[in-house]
């Protein structure tokens, strides 16, 4: 995202932040908040988790700001931190998510055109995937990122992304088939 003509660039805000200007970092947060919240929203179950994850992402970005080299846009750099933070969050909350009940979602009983029902079932199934599986499905399928983008965001090789995606799709299929048999 480029800054309007009268506003400082991301690079200038980073330099000011590193020089001790916390308001400059607040401006960076305001500028990139929508992107970070968009990424975190794919992994959070509710608003409280979304707020916690997003705050953690910006805290990590602030702490690591000295390591920003500028070879890619700041937005890309903070997106990588966001994806990795969400991955850490998924791993940390894995046990809590495995035990989420269907809560009245009846698999296979709704008309196929019921988009809301489909979203509920997908969310229910996604929380049962491992953190790696959920991350790769979210990035490739829900956010429609390319294999290359997913590799850049996760730090995995492109071939590793493809293998993980195949396994994740198989696991998701198995979860959905098992729930349908209930």
Backbone bond lengths (Angstrom), bond angles and torsions (degrees), N, CA, C in turn:
res aa  C-N    CA-C-N  psi(-1)  N-CA   C-N-CA  omega(-1)  CA-C   N-CA-C  phi
1 X - - - 1.446 - - 1.523 107.43 -
2 X 1.292 118.12 122.85 1.456 120.52 179.80 1.527 109.51 -89.96
3 X 1.318 114.19 150.28 1.455 120.17 -178.94 1.520 109.77 -81.35
4 X 1.339 117.54 144.72 1.460 119.83 173.11 1.536 109.99 -58.42
5 X 1.297 116.84 162.25 1.464 122.60 -172.93 1.531 113.21 -51.58
6 X 1.323 118.73 -42.57 1.463 121.42 -176.17 1.522 114.14 -84.03
7 X 1.319 117.64 -7.55 1.456 120.41 -178.38 1.522 110.45 -98.67
8 X 1.336 116.27 148.43 1.464 118.88 179.22 1.535 111.39 -68.20
9 X 1.305 115.51 152.00 1.463 120.99 177.63 1.523 109.74 -71.52
10 X 1.328 115.84 166.16 1.467 119.77 175.75 1.524 109.84 -57.79
11 X 1.333 116.48 -42.51 1.462 120.27 -178.50 1.532 111.38 -60.35
12 X 1.317 116.41 -41.62 1.474 120.32 178.99 1.530 110.32 -66.14
13 X 1.343 116.95 -40.46 1.464 120.44 177.80 1.532 111.25 -64.57
14 X 1.312 115.99 -37.27 1.474 120.22 177.99 1.521 109.74 -65.10
15 X 1.319 116.59 -46.30 1.472 120.74 178.52 1.530 110.53 -59.57
16 X 1.319 117.17 -42.74 1.469 120.98 179.59 1.530 110.89 -65.58
17 X 1.331 116.35 -40.39 1.467 120.42 178.40 1.521 110.08 -62.05
18 X 1.328 116.52 -45.83 1.465 120.36 -179.34 1.527 111.78 -65.69
19 X 1.335 115.88 -22.91 1.468 120.73 176.90 1.529 111.61 -85.07
20 X 1.354 116.83 0.51 1.457 120.31 175.26 1.519 115.77 106.93
21 X 1.325 117.82 6.07 1.466 121.56 -178.83 1.531 109.60 -90.75
22 X 1.342 115.42 97.60 1.468 119.70 -178.81 1.527 112.16 -67.70
23 X 1.315 117.61 -25.99 1.466 120.15 177.19 1.529 111.20 -65.50
24 X 1.305 116.38 -29.96 1.469 120.05 177.14 1.523 109.75 -65.93
25 X 1.337 116.60 -40.09 1.462 118.58 177.83 1.516 110.64 -67.80
26 X 1.327 116.95 -36.96 1.472 120.64 176.84 1.530 109.75 -60.25
27 X 1.319 117.41 -36.72 1.468 120.92 177.41 1.533 110.53 -67.57
28 X 1.339 117.17 -38.99 1.473 120.36 175.78 1.525 110.50 -62.53
29 X 1.319 116.42 -43.55 1.467 121.05 178.65 1.526 109.74 -59.98
30 X 1.318 116.46 -47.83 1.472 120.14 -179.31 1.528 110.75 -60.47
31 X 1.307 116.67 -39.64 1.465 121.40 -177.81 1.532 112.00 -68.71
32 X 1.332 117.67 -34.42 1.471 120.98 -173.09 1.526 113.44 -112.39
33 X 1.309 116.54 6.80 1.463 121.64 -178.39 1.530 112.16 -59.38
34 X 1.305 117.15 -43.83 1.468 121.07 -177.80 1.535 111.25 -60.46
35 X 1.322 117.35 -43.32 1.463 122.32 179.43 1.535 110.38 -63.32
36 X 1.318 116.06 -47.92 1.466 120.99 -178.40 1.529 110.51 -64.07
37 X 1.318 117.16 -45.10 1.461 120.39 178.95 1.526 110.50 -62.86
38 X 1.330 117.14 -36.92 1.462 120.74 178.67 1.521 112.07 -62.25
39 X 1.310 116.22 -41.51 1.467 120.48 178.21 1.530 109.66 -68.24
40 X 1.324 116.23 -49.32 1.470 120.65 -176.92 1.525 112.14 -63.79
41 X 1.328 117.15 -31.96 1.468 120.78 -178.36 1.524 111.62 -62.54
42 X 1.312 117.59 -27.30 1.468 120.71 178.50 1.524 112.77 -69.35
43 X 1.325 116.71 -18.20 1.461 120.88 -174.39 1.522 113.56 -112.61
44 X 1.314 117.38 -21.14 1.467 121.63 -177.41 1.519 110.72 -83.79
45 X 1.339 115.77 145.99 1.462 120.66 177.93 1.512 112.47 -89.71
46 X 1.334 116.87 -20.13 1.464 119.45 -177.12 1.530 109.06 -155.49
47 X 1.333 115.55 175.93 1.467 120.37 -177.13 1.523 112.74 -62.89
48 X 1.310 117.16 -36.34 1.464 119.77 -179.51 1.533 110.41 -64.05
49 X 1.328 116.65 -44.81 1.464 119.77 176.93 1.524 110.62 -63.56
50 X 1.318 116.94 -40.77 1.461 121.11 179.16 1.522 110.64 -59.16
51 X 1.316 116.63 -45.52 1.466 120.61 178.55 1.529 110.89 -63.19
52 X 1.336 116.85 -44.55 1.467 120.97 -179.17 1.520 111.73 -62.76
53 X 1.330 116.19 -47.11 1.466 120.06 -179.16 1.526 110.36 -63.20
54 X 1.316 116.63 -45.85 1.470 120.64 -178.29 1.525 111.21 -62.60
55 X 1.313 116.27 -42.03 1.462 119.60 178.11 1.522 110.21 -62.63
56 X 1.316 116.99 -43.56 1.461 121.20 178.82 1.527 111.02 -61.08
57 X 1.310 117.77 -38.95 1.463 121.70 179.03 1.526 110.14 -61.54
58 X 1.329 117.03 -46.79 1.460 119.34 -178.35 1.528 112.04 -71.49
59 X 1.323 117.55 -31.31 1.469 119.79 175.13 1.527 109.19 -64.47
60 X 1.326 117.08 -45.07 1.467 120.34 178.00 1.526 110.86 -62.64
61 X 1.324 116.66 -42.46 1.472 119.96 179.23 1.531 110.20 -60.52
62 X 1.317 117.33 -42.55 1.466 121.27 179.52 1.533 110.42 -62.37
63 X 1.316 115.34 -46.22 1.471 119.86 -178.33 1.524 112.26 -65.68
64 X 1.342 117.04 -31.87 1.463 121.38 -176.25 1.532 112.95 -98.30
65 X 1.308 117.42 5.33 1.462 121.07 -173.21 1.533 112.36 -56.97
66 X 1.332 117.64 -33.00 1.472 120.53 178.46 1.523 111.74 -62.67
67 X 1.334 116.50 -24.60 1.475 119.71 -178.63 1.532 112.62 -86.04
68 X 1.334 117.67 -5.09 1.471 120.38 178.09 1.520 108.24 -69.38
69 X 1.347 115.60 118.09 1.463 121.17 -175.53 1.521 112.90 -93.36
70 X 1.311 117.46 -19.95 1.452 119.68 178.57 1.516 114.99 84.48
71 X 1.355 118.19 7.73 1.465 118.61 178.06 1.524 111.83 -75.40
72 X 1.319 117.00 -14.88 1.473 122.74 174.10 1.529 106.13 -131.50
73 X 1.321 117.23 161.09 1.469 118.50 178.44 1.532 111.66 -60.54
74 X 1.317 115.86 150.66 1.464 121.26 178.03 1.521 110.73 -55.30
75 X 1.335 117.17 -38.85 1.461 121.61 -179.16 1.530 110.84 -57.53
76 X 1.317 117.12 -40.57 1.469 120.57 178.83 1.532 109.87 -67.93
77 X 1.323 116.10 -42.95 1.461 121.15 -179.48 1.525 110.86 -61.11
78 X 1.330 117.61 -46.19 1.462 120.64 -179.39 1.536 110.35 -70.15
79 X 1.330 117.34 -29.05 1.472 120.24 175.78 1.520 110.93 -65.04
80 X 1.317 116.66 -38.88 1.474 120.01 177.26 1.520 110.37 -63.68
81 X 1.314 116.13 -43.15 1.467 119.77 177.54 1.530 109.11 -61.82
82 X 1.320 116.75 -41.12 1.469 120.80 -179.76 1.527 111.19 -61.85
83 X 1.316 116.82 -47.57 1.468 120.08 -178.91 1.523 110.44 -63.00
84 X 1.305 117.03 -44.35 1.469 119.59 -179.62 1.526 111.85 -67.49
85 X 1.318 117.28 -35.84 1.465 120.50 176.48 1.524 111.03 -65.99
86 X 1.324 116.03 -40.53 1.471 120.11 177.84 1.524 110.25 -64.67
87 X 1.314 116.29 -39.40 1.468 121.38 176.87 1.533 109.98 -60.93
88 X 1.336 116.71 -46.29 1.466 120.68 177.14 1.526 110.79 -60.16
89 X 1.323 116.04 -41.45 1.465 121.27 178.69 1.532 110.50 -61.41
90 X 1.337 116.66 -44.91 1.467 119.91 179.48 1.515 111.37 -61.55
91 X 1.325 116.89 -42.22 1.464 119.84 178.92 1.519 110.85 -64.60
92 X 1.319 117.36 -41.06 1.466 121.28 -177.79 1.523 112.46 -68.84
93 X 1.321 117.47 -29.58 1.464 120.51 -176.78 1.522 111.93 -107.33
94 X 1.303 117.55 15.07 1.465 122.16 -176.80 1.527 112.32 -54.21
95 X 1.318 117.66 -47.68 1.465 120.98 -176.56 1.526 110.95 -63.55
96 X 1.318 116.80 -42.63 1.472 120.48 179.56 1.520 111.06 -60.66
97 X 1.302 117.06 -37.56 1.457 121.96 -175.15 1.529 112.01 -77.03
98 X 1.316 117.49 -28.75 1.462 120.20 -179.58 1.521 112.16 -65.21
99 X 1.302 116.30 -26.83 1.454 120.33 -173.58 1.521 113.91 -98.45
100 X 1.332 117.06 16.39 1.465 120.76 178.59 1.523 108.25 -75.02
101 X 1.355 118.55 121.12 1.463 120.12 -179.18 1.521 111.51 -75.42
102 X 1.302 115.90 168.10 1.458 120.95 177.36 1.528 112.23 -66.16
103 X 1.312 118.10 -20.84 1.477 121.83 177.31 1.518 113.36 47.89
104 X 1.287 116.66 52.29 1.459 119.85 174.30 1.514 114.80 82.42
105 X 1.312 118.05 0.64 1.464 119.58 177.35 1.526 106.45 -78.23
106 X 1.299 115.89 119.08 1.452 119.64 -179.31 1.520 108.89 -102.98
107 X 1.319 114.61 108.24 1.457 120.58 -178.56 1.525 109.42 -68.25
108 X 1.315 115.42 132.82 1.455 120.60 173.89 1.518 115.32 80.26
109 X 1.329 118.94 2.81 1.453 119.37 -178.15 1.524 113.02 -104.54
110 X 1.328 117.02 -8.05 1.459 121.28 -177.26 1.533 109.77 -97.11
111 X 1.319 117.48 152.04 1.452 119.82 175.09 1.527 109.83 -60.36
112 X 1.315 117.21 146.61 1.456 120.81 -175.10 1.523 112.84 -63.05
113 X 1.318 119.26 -18.92 1.449 121.68 -179.24 1.518 114.20 -85.14
114 X 1.311 118.43 2.30 1.452 121.65 -176.70 1.531 109.50 -82.77
115 X 1.335 115.99 92.90 1.465 121.63 -175.10 1.526 111.98 -64.87
116 X 1.317 117.32 -38.79 1.465 120.38 179.94 1.524 110.45 -62.96
117 X 1.309 116.49 -42.75 1.468 120.81 177.94 1.532 110.19 -62.09
118 X 1.316 116.62 -42.82 1.465 120.83 -179.95 1.537 110.44 -61.36
119 X 1.332 116.80 -41.20 1.471 120.60 178.60 1.526 110.72 -63.85
120 X 1.326 116.86 -41.42 1.465 120.33 178.97 1.520 111.17 -62.63
121 X 1.303 116.19 -44.37 1.466 120.65 -179.94 1.530 110.02 -64.64
122 X 1.330 116.54 -43.28 1.465 120.11 179.41 1.530 110.17 -61.92
123 X 1.325 118.00 -45.90 1.465 121.35 178.11 1.523 110.66 -58.95
124 X 1.327 115.27 -44.62 1.466 120.25 179.25 1.533 110.28 -59.38
125 X 1.318 116.75 -43.89 1.470 120.81 -179.09 1.527 111.69 -70.63
126 X 1.318 117.25 -39.16 1.466 120.54 -178.16 1.527 112.45 -61.34
127 X 1.328 117.03 -37.09 1.464 118.50 -178.44 1.524 111.78 -68.69
128 X 1.296 118.08 -14.41 1.458 121.97 179.07 1.535 112.96 -89.94
129 X 1.315 116.92 -8.23 1.460 120.89 176.45 1.527 109.75 -77.23
130 X 1.328 116.11 158.99 1.464 118.82 172.76 1.522 107.69 -68.41
131 X 1.307 116.48 166.07 1.464 120.37 -178.78 1.526 111.16 -61.39
132 X 1.337 118.58 -39.57 1.471 121.71 177.13 1.522 110.52 -62.09
133 X 1.323 115.64 -46.35 1.469 120.15 -178.10 1.529 111.30 -63.42
134 X 1.305 115.70 -44.93 1.467 118.92 -178.86 1.523 111.00 -65.29
135 X 1.312 116.57 -40.70 1.460 120.57 179.92 1.526 111.04 -60.91
136 X 1.310 117.25 -48.31 1.466 119.58 -176.57 1.530 111.29 -69.33
137 X 1.321 118.57 -38.34 1.470 121.24 176.55 1.525 110.20 -64.51
138 X 1.321 116.51 -43.28 1.469 119.82 -179.36 1.524 111.02 -62.10
139 X 1.319 116.55 -47.77 1.464 119.36 -177.29 1.523 112.52 -68.11
140 X 1.328 116.96 -46.61 1.469 119.96 -175.82 1.521 113.07 -77.67
141 X 1.305 117.31 -44.74 1.462 120.26 -171.71 1.529 113.64 -94.66
142 X 1.320 117.28 -46.09 1.459 119.39 -175.91 1.529 112.40 -82.23
143 X 1.332 116.40 -39.34 1.464 119.26 178.42 1.531 111.92 -93.83
144 X 1.317 116.17 -5.68 1.463 123.32 177.93 1.526 113.07 54.08
145 X 1.315 115.79 43.37 1.463 120.82 176.09 1.523 108.90 -85.59
146 X 1.299 116.42 154.76 1.455 120.80 178.96 1.534 109.30 -76.67
147 X 1.319 115.39 167.50 1.459 120.46 176.70 1.528 109.05 -61.08
148 X 1.327 116.54 -41.92 1.471 120.82 -179.97 1.536 110.95 -61.93
149 X 1.329 117.28 -46.29 1.467 120.64 178.75 1.530 110.69 -61.70
150 X 1.318 116.39 -43.03 1.459 120.91 179.70 1.524 110.36 -62.32
151 X 1.322 116.44 -41.64 1.469 120.51 177.62 1.531 110.61 -62.15
152 X 1.318 116.98 -43.28 1.466 120.58 179.67 1.524 111.56 -64.27
153 X 1.324 116.93 -41.06 1.460 120.86 -177.48 1.527 112.98 -71.83
154 X 1.321 116.70 -34.06 1.465 120.32 -176.28 1.521 113.68 -94.76
155 X 1.331 116.32 -21.70 1.456 119.51 -175.25 1.523 112.70 85.39
156 X 1.327 116.99 5.58 1.462 121.61 176.97 1.525 108.83 -87.16
157 X 1.339 117.03 158.81 1.461 120.21 174.16 1.528 108.87 -73.79
158 X 1.323 116.94 160.29 1.464 120.28 179.52 1.525 111.13 -61.59
159 X 1.330 117.65 -39.45 1.469 119.45 179.52 1.535 110.02 -67.61
160 X 1.324 117.38 -35.44 1.459 120.80 177.13 1.527 110.35 -65.50
161 X 1.327 116.91 -39.03 1.471 120.51 177.34 1.528 109.46 -60.92
162 X 1.325 116.88 -44.50 1.469 120.92 -178.61 1.531 111.07 -62.69
163 X 1.321 116.34 -43.44 1.467 120.49 -179.93 1.534 109.88 -65.52
164 X 1.321 116.50 -45.94 1.467 120.28 179.58 1.526 111.16 -63.00
165 X 1.337 116.53 -38.10 1.469 120.27 179.19 1.525 110.18 -64.77
166 X 1.317 117.45 -43.86 1.463 120.91 178.99 1.525 110.03 -59.62
167 X 1.322 116.09 -48.06 1.471 120.22 -179.44 1.526 111.95 -64.97
168 X 1.323 116.19 -38.19 1.466 120.20 179.74 1.522 111.02 -66.07
169 X 1.320 116.72 -41.40 1.474 119.80 178.10 1.522 110.61 -63.88
170 X 1.322 116.58 -39.26 1.464 120.96 177.85 1.532 110.29 -64.13
171 X 1.318 116.67 -43.55 1.465 120.88 179.52 1.523 110.65 -64.43
172 X 1.327 117.12 -42.01 1.465 121.32 178.85 1.523 110.16 -63.15
173 X 1.307 116.24 -42.96 1.472 120.99 178.21 1.534 110.13 -60.47
174 X 1.313 116.50 -43.70 1.470 121.37 -179.29 1.530 110.86 -63.45
175 X 1.334 116.88 -41.83 1.468 121.72 178.76 1.522 110.34 -62.92
176 X 1.314 116.31 -45.50 1.463 120.62 -178.31 1.531 111.26 -67.31
177 X 1.328 116.74 -39.89 1.466 119.29 178.40 1.531 110.97 -66.18
178 X 1.332 117.05 -40.75 1.472 120.91 179.77 1.525 110.76 -64.83
179 X 1.332 116.55 -38.43 1.460 119.54 -179.32 1.513 110.95 -71.49
180 X 1.317 117.27 -29.87 1.465 122.09 179.03 1.526 111.18 -69.02
181 X 1.334 115.25 -28.87 1.466 119.94 -179.38 1.517 112.18 -77.47
182 X 1.323 118.01 -11.22 1.472 121.68 -178.35 1.473 112.52 -61.35
